[in-house]
Structures are given as C-alpha cells and as structure tokens.
Amino acid sequence: MAGGDPGVIADAGLGIAAAGLTAVAAWGPPGLVGTAIAGPTWLRALLPLLMGAPLVLRRRAPLLMWTAIWATLALQYLLTGNPRPRGVEFAFVLFVAACSLGAHASLRRAAAGLVAAAPVLAVISYKGGLGLAFSQIGPKAVALSSLLLLAFWLAGVLVRARRQSASLAGRNAALQRQAEQATAAERARIARELHDIVAHHLSVIVLQAAAAQKPGRPAGPALKKIEHSGRQALTETRRMLGVLRDPGEATGLAPQPGISELDTLAGTVRAAGLPVNLVISGDPAAVPAAVDVSVYRIVQEALTNVLKHAGPARADVTVGCAAAAVTIEITDDGTGQTDHRAPAGGHGLAGMRERAAIFGGQFHAGPRAGGGFTVRARLPLEDVS
C-alpha cells in the first residue's frame, strides 16, 4: 500500500489490530485477556473478522461500521445466551468505534447510532459481559459502560468540530485571497479604461488647441471641437467611475463603447488632424460585449499613439468580425519615433496586449518596413459567452 492514502492505511491497521485482539480473546489462554468467549467454534472463528474488519470503514462509512460491530455482539449473545466475552480486546474495539462514529459521521447519524446501540449495551453490560465496567455488574455496569462509550463518542464529536472549524477557516482564507485578487484585477481594468479615455481625449484636445493657435485660422470651430472632446471625456469618465458606486446608481449610465462607435471615434481623430480610413467587415452585432469593448479600446489606444507620436501621418484601421475571432489591424505611415509608442507608465502597448491576453488572443506591435507603425490583434470568440 506504499504511496496510498494515509487514512486508509491507518484504518486498515486498526482493523487488523482489532481482529488480532479478538482472535486472541477467542482462542488464547483465558487469563491473558479475560473470560473466554462463549459460543460454537464457527462463531469464534468468524468473530475476529466480524469485530475487526468493520473498523476499516470508520472514515468512509462510520454508521455502517458501528452497526456491524453491535450486530455482531447482539448475534453472539442471542446464539449463546452468554454476555461474555469480557476484557480489554472488546474495550479497544468499542472505544475506537465510538470515537470514530463521533468524528466521521454527521451529528444526527452519530446520535442515531448511539441511541440504536443503547439496548444492546444495556443488556450485555448488565452482567458485566463487555468488560468496560471492570468488575461491576448490574445497573452500575450499565451506567459506567454507557459513560465510558459516551466519553469516547464526545471526544470524536469534538475532533470533528475542530476539523470542520479548520476547514472553514481554510475556505475563508481562500475566498479572501480570491477577493483580493479580483479587487486587484478590477483596479487594473479600471486603470486601463481611464488611461484609454483620458489619454485619447486629452491628445485630441491638445492637437485641436495647437491648431486653433495657428495664424489666420479661426478659433471658433477648434474651440467647438475641444468642447465636444472635453464633454465626451467627462461623460466616459463618469460612466467608468460609476461602476465603483452602488449598482443601483448605475442604471442610467451610458453603455460601454464598441465596434459600432468606431465611426464616431474615427471622426474625432480626423477632426484632430489625422486622416483615418476605417474598414469594418463581418457582423459586429454577433461579437460578445466583452470583446466588443476591447476592440474599441485597442483601436482607440492605437490611434491615440499615432496622434501623439507619429507626426504628420495617415492611419488605416481594419476590423474583421468572423465566427471564430475578431481581427484588428491599425497601421500608419508616420515619421515619428517608434520607440516612443510605449509610454513610460506602461498602459499603452502593454494595456492593449493585456486586453488581447484576457481572451487568449494574440497581439503584435512594431515598426513597419519603410516607416510607420503597425498594431495587430486577434481576439478569439470560441470560449467567450
């Protein structure tokens, strides 16, 4: 049984020990363990198996173990009319069985087993037949035997209660760790969302403000666009922060942006001075909501990086919605420094990469041959509900 369950090995050892003690009581010298067992030869031959083997089930079927032992004692008494044997071997079996019943059965089943054994205990121990009450007989033997078995039963119940308490503490600690991990993940998600919102709209506002200061250009249209971008940023920020409030307060918030809002996003970027060509193929309505939001945020972050780092450029955005996955590609022909595409805070390219990784997708970003930059992502849909 090398490498087996330690509990099963221990139970087997107890069963063997109990069978051995009972065999000594059945066939050994009477003075060694107490009064010899009465009964026919076949009963004494079976008694070690019937008394010892049930202890193997003390963990897996404690009530069955307890019932089998007491049924054996009742059978021995009914066949012989003699309450013997008496001695340490039966005390060992019954004490281990009582403790095991309390430790491994539910409280209701353990109490039921104790009550069911009471008549057999009373009849046999009345004449001192179990040897639990030493030399006592009559009512004193019944009372003492009952108290001893009850003490071992209660010890088992206490062991079970402590084991359950330790298990509950372990589960609570695991749930606490899961809650902390979920909180950290949610904080990271909110940080990415806020970064995408603020970085995009502030980049647009900065470029529009710079354009408004050029000589000979009217400031009115640019200021109007700045106002629109600022209001949109405030709206999205309020919506994002709304998830931190009570759920009942969030019912009136605007829905999360998705692929259907990419046209509006492209228009905002064009107004900031970056020509954008947007091509969407497939059915965006079939894309799950979580992927829908991530597609929008990846495109938004990529275009924000183009605005901030590419210099004079144009951008091409392609989104393909298929049954298996959504593919995204954003390219530009800018002349800006490509090593600046990943901001020091790590929320730009790293944030896009994390969004793809959430769905088990792929992400690639890097300079193009001949100038410019490319961002590609593939978000699979197989395991997204």
ZALUMBA-48628 format. One record per residue (C-alpha): residue in three letters; z, x, y. Coordinates in pm, whole numbers, padded with zeros to 5 digits. Example, Ala and Ser with C-alpha at 12.3 -4.5 7.8 and 13.67 -1.06 7.14 Angstrom:
<tilum = ALA	pz = 00780	px = 01230	py = -00450>
<tilum = SER	pz = 00714	px = 01367	py = -00106>
# end
This chain:
<tilum = MET	pz = 00000	px = 00000	py = 00000>
<tilum = ALA	pz = -00048	px = 00304	py = 00223>
<tilum = GLY	pz = -00163	px = 00205	py = 00567>
<tilum = GLY	pz = -00065	px = -00160	py = 00508>
<tilum = ASP	pz = 00133	px = -00392	py = 00729>
<tilum = PRO	pz = 00491	px = -00251	py = 00753>
<tilum = GLY	pz = 00631	px = -00606	py = 00747>
<tilum = VAL	pz = 00452	px = -00689	py = 00421>
<tilum = ILE	pz = 00572	px = -00361	py = 00267>
<tilum = ALA	pz = 00932	px = -00433	py = 00372>
<tilum = ASP	pz = 00915	px = -00787	py = 00232>
<tilum = ALA	pz = 00777	px = -00656	py = -00098>
<tilum = GLY	pz = 01062	px = -00403	py = -00110>
<tilum = LEU	pz = 01321	px = -00676	py = -00057>
<tilum = GLY	pz = 01163	px = -00890	py = -00326>
<tilum = ILE	pz = 01170	px = -00602	py = -00573>
<tilum = ALA	pz = 01532	px = -00520	py = -00486>
<tilum = ALA	pz = 01636	px = -00885	py = -00526>
<tilum = ALA	pz = 01455	px = -00913	py = -00860>
<tilum = GLY	pz = 01618	px = -00593	py = -00979>
<tilum = LEU	pz = 01970	px = -00706	py = -00888>
<tilum = THR	pz = 01912	px = -01042	py = -01054>
<tilum = ALA	pz = 01781	px = -00868	py = -01368>
<tilum = VAL	pz = 02096	px = -00655	py = -01382>
<tilum = ALA	pz = 02306	px = -00968	py = -01346>
<tilum = ALA	pz = 02111	px = -01141	py = -01624>
<tilum = TRP	pz = 02104	px = -00856	py = -01875>
<tilum = GLY	pz = 02351	px = -00590	py = -01762>
<tilum = PRO	pz = 02716	px = -00543	py = -01851>
<tilum = PRO	pz = 02923	px = -00838	py = -01720>
<tilum = GLY	pz = 03177	px = -00615	py = -01550>
<tilum = LEU	pz = 02914	px = -00444	py = -01337>
<tilum = VAL	pz = 02819	px = -00735	py = -01112>
<tilum = GLY	pz = 03042	px = -01027	py = -01205>
<tilum = THR	pz = 03039	px = -01302	py = -01465>
<tilum = ALA	pz = 02728	px = -01301	py = -01683>
<tilum = ILE	pz = 02454	px = -01555	py = -01619>
<tilum = ALA	pz = 02466	px = -01853	py = -01849>
<tilum = GLY	pz = 02158	px = -02012	py = -01997>
<tilum = PRO	pz = 01884	px = -01967	py = -02256>
<tilum = THR	pz = 01701	px = -01639	py = -02295>
<tilum = TRP	pz = 01378	px = -01767	py = -02136>
<tilum = LEU	pz = 01567	px = -01880	py = -01826>
<tilum = ARG	pz = 01742	px = -01547	py = -01786>
<tilum = ALA	pz = 01406	px = -01374	py = -01832>
<tilum = LEU	pz = 01246	px = -01582	py = -01556>
<tilum = LEU	pz = 01542	px = -01580	py = -01319>
<tilum = PRO	pz = 01471	px = -01234	py = -01163>
<tilum = LEU	pz = 01117	px = -01346	py = -01080>
<tilum = LEU	pz = 01224	px = -01689	py = -00952>
<tilum = MET	pz = 01503	px = -01543	py = -00735>
<tilum = GLY	pz = 01341	px = -01219	py = -00618>
<tilum = ALA	pz = 00971	px = -01300	py = -00571>
<tilum = PRO	pz = 01024	px = -01569	py = -00301>
<tilum = LEU	pz = 01162	px = -01305	py = -00062>
<tilum = VAL	pz = 00810	px = -01164	py = -00037>
<tilum = LEU	pz = 00726	px = -01482	py = 00161>
<tilum = ARG	pz = 01021	px = -01452	py = 00402>
<tilum = ARG	pz = 00793	px = -01397	py = 00704>
<tilum = ARG	pz = 00479	px = -01587	py = 00608>
<tilum = ALA	pz = 00642	px = -01897	py = 00453>
<tilum = PRO	pz = 01018	px = -01884	py = 00516>
<tilum = LEU	pz = 01086	px = -02251	py = 00434>
<tilum = LEU	pz = 00895	px = -02222	py = 00106>
<tilum = MET	pz = 01092	px = -01906	py = 00023>
<tilum = TRP	pz = 01422	px = -02080	py = 00093>
<tilum = THR	pz = 01329	px = -02391	py = -00106>
<tilum = ALA	pz = 01216	px = -02187	py = -00408>
<tilum = ILE	pz = 01545	px = -01994	py = -00426>
<tilum = TRP	pz = 01763	px = -02305	py = -00405>
<tilum = ALA	pz = 01543	px = -02493	py = -00650>
<tilum = THR	pz = 01598	px = -02206	py = -00895>
<tilum = LEU	pz = 01976	px = -02227	py = -00852>
<tilum = ALA	pz = 01965	px = -02605	py = -00900>
<tilum = LEU	pz = 01749	px = -02565	py = -01214>
<tilum = GLN	pz = 01992	px = -02311	py = -01362>
<tilum = TYR	pz = 02284	px = -02544	py = -01301>
<tilum = LEU	pz = 02107	px = -02855	py = -01438>
<tilum = LEU	pz = 01995	px = -02676	py = -01757>
<tilum = THR	pz = 02329	px = -02514	py = -01833>
<tilum = GLY	pz = 02591	px = -02730	py = -01660>
<tilum = ASN	pz = 02745	px = -02398	py = -01565>
<tilum = PRO	pz = 02760	px = -02292	py = -01198>
<tilum = ARG	pz = 02763	px = -01927	py = -01292>
<tilum = PRO	pz = 02641	px = -01660	py = -01212>
<tilum = ARG	pz = 02871	px = -01519	py = -00952>
<tilum = GLY	pz = 02854	px = -01178	py = -00797>
<tilum = VAL	pz = 02707	px = -00951	py = -00532>
<tilum = GLU	pz = 02348	px = -00990	py = -00654>
<tilum = PHE	pz = 02332	px = -01356	py = -00554>
<tilum = ALA	pz = 02517	px = -01292	py = -00230>
<tilum = PHE	pz = 02244	px = -01039	py = -00138>
<tilum = VAL	pz = 01960	px = -01281	py = -00216>
<tilum = LEU	pz = 02114	px = -01578	py = -00034>
<tilum = PHE	pz = 02224	px = -01381	py = 00273>
<tilum = VAL	pz = 01878	px = -01225	py = 00315>
<tilum = ALA	pz = 01715	px = -01564	py = 00259>
<tilum = ALA	pz = 01941	px = -01738	py = 00515>
<tilum = CYS	pz = 01879	px = -01470	py = 00778>
<tilum = SER	pz = 01503	px = -01479	py = 00710>
<tilum = LEU	pz = 01493	px = -01859	py = 00739>
<tilum = GLY	pz = 01657	px = -01848	py = 01082>
<tilum = ALA	pz = 01446	px = -01554	py = 01203>
<tilum = HIS	pz = 01098	px = -01661	py = 01091>
<tilum = ALA	pz = 01093	px = -02043	py = 01072>
<tilum = SER	pz = 01084	px = -02275	py = 01369>
<tilum = LEU	pz = 01427	px = -02404	py = 01468>
<tilum = ARG	pz = 01352	px = -02753	py = 01336>
<tilum = ARG	pz = 01226	px = -02627	py = 00998>
<tilum = ALA	pz = 01511	px = -02377	py = 00969>
<tilum = ALA	pz = 01770	px = -02651	py = 01032>
<tilum = ALA	pz = 01594	px = -02881	py = 00784>
<tilum = GLY	pz = 01607	px = -02610	py = 00517>
<tilum = LEU	pz = 01977	px = -02552	py = 00579>
<tilum = VAL	pz = 02054	px = -02924	py = 00550>
<tilum = ALA	pz = 01843	px = -02960	py = 00234>
<tilum = ALA	pz = 02031	px = -02677	py = 00061>
<tilum = ALA	pz = 02376	px = -02814	py = 00151>
<tilum = PRO	pz = 02419	px = -03045	py = -00156>
<tilum = VAL	pz = 02326	px = -02767	py = -00400>
<tilum = LEU	pz = 02553	px = -02523	py = -00216>
<tilum = ALA	pz = 02843	px = -02768	py = -00225>
<tilum = VAL	pz = 02811	px = -02848	py = -00598>
<tilum = ILE	pz = 02768	px = -02491	py = -00719>
<tilum = SER	pz = 03014	px = -02318	py = -00487>
<tilum = TYR	pz = 03281	px = -02583	py = -00555>
<tilum = LYS	pz = 03362	px = -02398	py = -00877>
<tilum = GLY	pz = 03302	px = -02058	py = -00722>
<tilum = GLY	pz = 02974	px = -02019	py = -00903>
<tilum = LEU	pz = 02784	px = -01825	py = -00633>
<tilum = GLY	pz = 03041	px = -01559	py = -00571>
<tilum = LEU	pz = 03005	px = -01600	py = -00193>
<tilum = ALA	pz = 03367	px = -01707	py = -00157>
<tilum = PHE	pz = 03510	px = -01423	py = -00366>
<tilum = SER	pz = 03784	px = -01568	py = -00594>
<tilum = GLN	pz = 03813	px = -01903	py = -00412>
<tilum = ILE	pz = 03728	px = -02231	py = -00586>
<tilum = GLY	pz = 03720	px = -02595	py = -00480>
<tilum = PRO	pz = 03692	px = -02706	py = -00118>
<tilum = LYS	pz = 03790	px = -02362	py = 00012>
<tilum = ALA	pz = 03498	px = -02207	py = -00176>
<tilum = VAL	pz = 03258	px = -02467	py = -00033>
<tilum = ALA	pz = 03384	px = -02410	py = 00323>
<tilum = LEU	pz = 03379	px = -02029	py = 00300>
<tilum = SER	pz = 03039	px = -02014	py = 00131>
<tilum = SER	pz = 02895	px = -02252	py = 00392>
<tilum = LEU	pz = 03038	px = -02047	py = 00680>
<tilum = LEU	pz = 02900	px = -01723	py = 00541>
<tilum = LEU	pz = 02549	px = -01864	py = 00494>
<tilum = LEU	pz = 02563	px = -02030	py = 00836>
<tilum = ALA	pz = 02662	px = -01697	py = 00995>
<tilum = PHE	pz = 02361	px = -01518	py = 00845>
<tilum = TRP	pz = 02136	px = -01812	py = 00939>
<tilum = LEU	pz = 02259	px = -01797	py = 01300>
<tilum = ALA	pz = 02203	px = -01420	py = 01304>
<tilum = GLY	pz = 01841	px = -01486	py = 01208>
<tilum = VAL	pz = 01806	px = -01752	py = 01479>
<tilum = LEU	pz = 01935	px = -01503	py = 01739>
<tilum = VAL	pz = 01686	px = -01241	py = 01617>
<tilum = ARG	pz = 01404	px = -01496	py = 01651>
<tilum = ALA	pz = 01518	px = -01592	py = 02003>
<tilum = ARG	pz = 01527	px = -01228	py = 02115>
<tilum = ARG	pz = 01185	px = -01164	py = 01962>
<tilum = GLN	pz = 01040	px = -01466	py = 02142>
<tilum = SER	pz = 01202	px = -01356	py = 02468>
<tilum = ALA	pz = 01050	px = -01009	py = 02437>
<tilum = SER	pz = 00710	px = -01160	py = 02353>
<tilum = LEU	pz = 00730	px = -01394	py = 02653>
<tilum = ALA	pz = 00823	px = -01104	py = 02880>
<tilum = GLY	pz = 00525	px = -00909	py = 02749>
<tilum = ARG	pz = 00289	px = -01201	py = 02811>
<tilum = ASN	pz = 00427	px = -01249	py = 03162>
<tilum = ALA	pz = 00375	px = -00879	py = 03236>
<tilum = ALA	pz = 00017	px = -00901	py = 03107>
<tilum = LEU	pz = -00051	px = -01210	py = 03319>
<tilum = GLN	pz = 00096	px = -01033	py = 03621>
<tilum = ARG	pz = -00137	px = -00736	py = 03565>
<tilum = GLN	pz = -00433	px = -00971	py = 03530>
<tilum = ALA	pz = -00336	px = -01149	py = 03853>
<tilum = GLU	pz = -00309	px = -00816	py = 04036>
<tilum = GLN	pz = -00648	px = -00708	py = 03905>
<tilum = ALA	pz = -00801	px = -01041	py = 04006>
<tilum = THR	pz = -00648	px = -01008	py = 04353>
<tilum = ALA	pz = -00788	px = -00656	py = 04394>
<tilum = ALA	pz = -01132	px = -00772	py = 04277>
<tilum = GLU	pz = -01125	px = -01066	py = 04519>
<tilum = ARG	pz = -01024	px = -00839	py = 04806>
<tilum = ALA	pz = -01315	px = -00609	py = 04723>
<tilum = ARG	pz = -01553	px = -00905	py = 04710>
<tilum = ILE	pz = -01434	px = -01036	py = 05046>
<tilum = ALA	pz = -01464	px = -00687	py = 05196>
<tilum = ARG	pz = -01825	px = -00664	py = 05077>
<tilum = GLU	pz = -01905	px = -01009	py = 05213>
<tilum = LEU	pz = -01750	px = -00934	py = 05553>
<tilum = HIS	pz = -01925	px = -00600	py = 05569>
<tilum = ASP	pz = -02262	px = -00760	py = 05497>
<tilum = ILE	pz = -02207	px = -01031	py = 05757>
<tilum = VAL	pz = -02068	px = -00814	py = 06037>
<tilum = ALA	pz = -02297	px = -00515	py = 05980>
<tilum = HIS	pz = -02612	px = -00724	py = 05975>
<tilum = HIS	pz = -02543	px = -00938	py = 06279>
<tilum = LEU	pz = -02399	px = -00656	py = 06490>
<tilum = SER	pz = -02703	px = -00442	py = 06410>
<tilum = VAL	pz = -02929	px = -00724	py = 06525>
<tilum = ILE	pz = -02722	px = -00776	py = 06841>
<tilum = VAL	pz = -02728	px = -00404	py = 06927>
<tilum = LEU	pz = -03106	px = -00384	py = 06891>
<tilum = GLN	pz = -03160	px = -00701	py = 07093>
<tilum = ALA	pz = -02929	px = -00576	py = 07368>
<tilum = ALA	pz = -03119	px = -00248	py = 07380>
<tilum = ALA	pz = -03448	px = -00435	py = 07406>
<tilum = ALA	pz = -03312	px = -00651	py = 07692>
<tilum = GLN	pz = -03238	px = -00338	py = 07897>
<tilum = LYS	pz = -03597	px = -00210	py = 07891>
<tilum = PRO	pz = -03762	px = -00217	py = 08234>
<tilum = GLY	pz = -03997	px = -00505	py = 08300>
<tilum = ARG	pz = -03870	px = -00723	py = 08016>
<tilum = PRO	pz = -03690	px = -01049	py = 08095>
<tilum = ALA	pz = -03334	px = -01052	py = 07967>
<tilum = GLY	pz = -03317	px = -01428	py = 07907>
<tilum = PRO	pz = -03488	px = -01450	py = 07568>
<tilum = ALA	pz = -03300	px = -01143	py = 07438>
<tilum = LEU	pz = -02966	px = -01285	py = 07554>
<tilum = LYS	pz = -03051	px = -01612	py = 07381>
<tilum = LYS	pz = -03115	px = -01426	py = 07058>
<tilum = ILE	pz = -02791	px = -01231	py = 07100>
<tilum = GLU	pz = -02602	px = -01557	py = 07147>
<tilum = HIS	pz = -02763	px = -01704	py = 06834>
<tilum = SER	pz = -02679	px = -01396	py = 06624>
<tilum = GLY	pz = -02322	px = -01392	py = 06754>
<tilum = ARG	pz = -02269	px = -01760	py = 06675>
<tilum = GLN	pz = -02415	px = -01715	py = 06328>
<tilum = ALA	pz = -02186	px = -01417	py = 06263>
<tilum = LEU	pz = -01882	px = -01618	py = 06374>
<tilum = THR	pz = -01981	px = -01912	py = 06154>
<tilum = GLU	pz = -02025	px = -01695	py = 05844>
<tilum = THR	pz = -01704	px = -01504	py = 05914>
<tilum = ARG	pz = -01507	px = -01827	py = 05949>
<tilum = ARG	pz = -01659	px = -01953	py = 05624>
<tilum = MET	pz = -01571	px = -01628	py = 05448>
<tilum = LEU	pz = -01212	px = -01628	py = 05573>
<tilum = GLY	pz = -01181	px = -01994	py = 05482>
<tilum = VAL	pz = -01154	px = -01902	py = 05113>
<tilum = LEU	pz = -00817	px = -01744	py = 05193>
<tilum = ARG	pz = -00675	px = -02071	py = 05321>
<tilum = ASP	pz = -00563	px = -02375	py = 05128>
<tilum = PRO	pz = -00853	px = -02511	py = 04915>
<tilum = GLY	pz = -00817	px = -02848	py = 05086>
<tilum = GLU	pz = -00913	px = -02691	py = 05417>
<tilum = ALA	pz = -01239	px = -02552	py = 05287>
<tilum = THR	pz = -01417	px = -02880	py = 05219>
<tilum = GLY	pz = -01608	px = -02878	py = 05546>
<tilum = LEU	pz = -01728	px = -02519	py = 05525>
<tilum = ALA	pz = -02097	px = -02437	py = 05513>
<tilum = PRO	pz = -02237	px = -02342	py = 05172>
<tilum = GLN	pz = -02298	px = -01981	py = 05078>
<tilum = PRO	pz = -02643	px = -01850	py = 05177>
<tilum = GLY	pz = -02901	px = -01797	py = 04907>
<tilum = ILE	pz = -03268	px = -01730	py = 04840>
<tilum = SER	pz = -03372	px = -02039	py = 05035>
<tilum = GLU	pz = -03219	px = -01885	py = 05352>
<tilum = LEU	pz = -03419	px = -01561	py = 05325>
<tilum = ASP	pz = -03690	px = -01703	py = 05554>
<tilum = THR	pz = -03428	px = -01753	py = 05826>
<tilum = LEU	pz = -03292	px = -01404	py = 05764>
<tilum = ALA	pz = -03639	px = -01254	py = 05790>
<tilum = GLY	pz = -03695	px = -01441	py = 06118>
<tilum = THR	pz = -03371	px = -01299	py = 06261>
<tilum = VAL	pz = -03474	px = -00946	py = 06164>
<tilum = ARG	pz = -03821	px = -00994	py = 06313>
<tilum = ALA	pz = -03661	px = -01109	py = 06637>
<tilum = ALA	pz = -03465	px = -00783	py = 06640>
<tilum = GLY	pz = -03791	px = -00590	py = 06637>
<tilum = LEU	pz = -03854	px = -00517	py = 06268>
<tilum = PRO	pz = -04168	px = -00674	py = 06119>
<tilum = VAL	pz = -04082	px = -00823	py = 05780>
<tilum = ASN	pz = -04318	px = -00953	py = 05514>
<tilum = LEU	pz = -04133	px = -01183	py = 05270>
<tilum = VAL	pz = -04278	px = -01296	py = 04935>
<tilum = ILE	pz = -04077	px = -01523	py = 04701>
<tilum = SER	pz = -04222	px = -01618	py = 04363>
<tilum = GLY	pz = -04088	px = -01844	py = 04087>
<tilum = ASP	pz = -03835	px = -02124	py = 04123>
<tilum = PRO	pz = -03533	px = -02023	py = 04336>
<tilum = ALA	pz = -03366	px = -02359	py = 04265>
<tilum = ALA	pz = -03315	px = -02258	py = 03900>
<tilum = VAL	pz = -03117	px = -01945	py = 03993>
<tilum = PRO	pz = -02738	px = -01978	py = 03935>
<tilum = ALA	pz = -02529	px = -01993	py = 04252>
<tilum = ALA	pz = -02354	px = -01659	py = 04198>
<tilum = VAL	pz = -02685	px = -01475	py = 04156>
<tilum = ASP	pz = -02835	px = -01670	py = 04445>
<tilum = VAL	pz = -02571	px = -01540	py = 04686>
<tilum = SER	pz = -02601	px = -01182	py = 04556>
<tilum = VAL	pz = -02978	px = -01182	py = 04602>
<tilum = TYR	pz = -02936	px = -01290	py = 04963>
<tilum = ARG	pz = -02668	px = -01028	py = 05032>
<tilum = ILE	pz = -02870	px = -00745	py = 04874>
<tilum = VAL	pz = -03173	px = -00832	py = 05087>
<tilum = GLN	pz = -02955	px = -00871	py = 05395>
<tilum = GLU	pz = -02787	px = -00532	py = 05346>
<tilum = ALA	pz = -03116	px = -00357	py = 05273>
<tilum = LEU	pz = -03282	px = -00497	py = 05588>
<tilum = THR	pz = -02972	px = -00406	py = 05791>
<tilum = ASN	pz = -03006	px = -00046	py = 05671>
<tilum = VAL	pz = -03372	px = -00048	py = 05773>
<tilum = LEU	pz = -03279	px = -00173	py = 06121>
<tilum = LYS	pz = -03009	px = 00092	py = 06161>
<tilum = HIS	pz = -03169	px = 00397	py = 06004>
<tilum = ALA	pz = -03545	px = 00367	py = 05958>
<tilum = GLY	pz = -03659	px = 00396	py = 06319>
<tilum = PRO	pz = -03996	px = 00234	py = 06400>
<tilum = ALA	pz = -04095	px = 00068	py = 06074>
<tilum = ARG	pz = -04201	px = -00242	py = 05888>
<tilum = ALA	pz = -04043	px = -00386	py = 05575>
<tilum = ASP	pz = -04176	px = -00569	py = 05271>
<tilum = VAL	pz = -03940	px = -00793	py = 05070>
<tilum = THR	pz = -04039	px = -00928	py = 04729>
<tilum = VAL	pz = -03817	px = -01161	py = 04527>
<tilum = GLY	pz = -03926	px = -01277	py = 04182>
<tilum = CYS	pz = -03740	px = -01564	py = 04012>
<tilum = ALA	pz = -03811	px = -01572	py = 03639>
<tilum = ALA	pz = -03632	px = -01732	py = 03345>
<tilum = ALA	pz = -03474	px = -01405	py = 03232>
<tilum = ALA	pz = -03391	px = -01234	py = 03561>
<tilum = VAL	pz = -03433	px = -01217	py = 03937>
<tilum = THR	pz = -03607	px = -00903	py = 04062>
<tilum = ILE	pz = -03572	px = -00775	py = 04418>
<tilum = GLU	pz = -03766	px = -00504	py = 04598>
<tilum = ILE	pz = -03732	px = -00402	py = 04963>
<tilum = THR	pz = -03950	px = -00121	py = 05093>
<tilum = ASP	pz = -04006	px = 00023	py = 05440>
<tilum = ASP	pz = -04230	px = 00285	py = 05589>
<tilum = GLY	pz = -03978	px = 00414	py = 05838>
<tilum = THR	pz = -03934	px = 00772	py = 05951>
<tilum = GLY	pz = -03553	px = 00769	py = 05982>
<tilum = GLN	pz = -03321	px = 00999	py = 05788>
<tilum = THR	pz = -03293	px = 00860	py = 05435>
<tilum = ASP	pz = -02961	px = 01032	py = 05372>
<tilum = HIS	pz = -02804	px = 00801	py = 05630>
<tilum = ARG	pz = -02881	px = 00491	py = 05426>
<tilum = ALA	pz = -02536	px = 00505	py = 05260>
<tilum = PRO	pz = -02271	px = 00458	py = 05530>
<tilum = ALA	pz = -01954	px = 00667	py = 05513>
<tilum = GLY	pz = -01745	px = 00363	py = 05425>
<tilum = GLY	pz = -01940	px = 00319	py = 05103>
<tilum = HIS	pz = -02011	px = -00053	py = 05148>
<tilum = GLY	pz = -02390	px = -00027	py = 05193>
<tilum = LEU	pz = -02573	px = 00100	py = 04888>
<tilum = ALA	pz = -02250	px = 00101	py = 04688>
<tilum = GLY	pz = -02197	px = -00267	py = 04766>
<tilum = MET	pz = -02550	px = -00355	py = 04655>
<tilum = ARG	pz = -02503	px = -00154	py = 04337>
<tilum = GLU	pz = -02176	px = -00337	py = 04264>
<tilum = ARG	pz = -02341	px = -00675	py = 04314>
<tilum = ALA	pz = -02604	px = -00586	py = 04054>
<tilum = ALA	pz = -02344	px = -00443	py = 03815>
<tilum = ILE	pz = -02142	px = -00767	py = 03820>
<tilum = PHE	pz = -02426	px = -00936	py = 03629>
<tilum = GLY	pz = -02504	px = -00635	py = 03409>
<tilum = GLY	pz = -02814	px = -00565	py = 03617>
<tilum = GLN	pz = -02990	px = -00252	py = 03734>
<tilum = PHE	pz = -03007	px = -00104	py = 04083>
<tilum = HIS	pz = -03208	px = 00181	py = 04230>
<tilum = ALA	pz = -03238	px = 00307	py = 04587>
<tilum = GLY	pz = -03410	px = 00615	py = 04717>
<tilum = PRO	pz = -03679	px = 00761	py = 04944>
<tilum = ARG	pz = -04044	px = 00681	py = 04886>
<tilum = ALA	pz = -04311	px = 00942	py = 04836>
<tilum = GLY	pz = -04485	px = 00978	py = 05168>
<tilum = GLY	pz = -04197	px = 00838	py = 05375>
<tilum = GLY	pz = -03978	px = 00534	py = 05390>
<tilum = PHE	pz = -03719	px = 00394	py = 05152>
<tilum = THR	pz = -03711	px = 00162	py = 04850>
<tilum = VAL	pz = -03439	px = -00062	py = 04716>
<tilum = ARG	pz = -03490	px = -00227	py = 04376>
<tilum = ALA	pz = -03253	px = -00455	py = 04182>
<tilum = ARG	pz = -03277	px = -00667	py = 03871>
<tilum = LEU	pz = -03014	px = -00936	py = 03809>
<tilum = PRO	pz = -03035	px = -01085	py = 03455>
<tilum = LEU	pz = -02968	px = -01454	py = 03408>
<tilum = GLU	pz = -02903	px = -01478	py = 03031>
<tilum = ASP	pz = -02520	px = -01475	py = 03049>
<tilum = VAL	pz = -02475	px = -01638	py = 03390>
<tilum = SER	pz = -02357	px = -02001	py = 03386>
# end
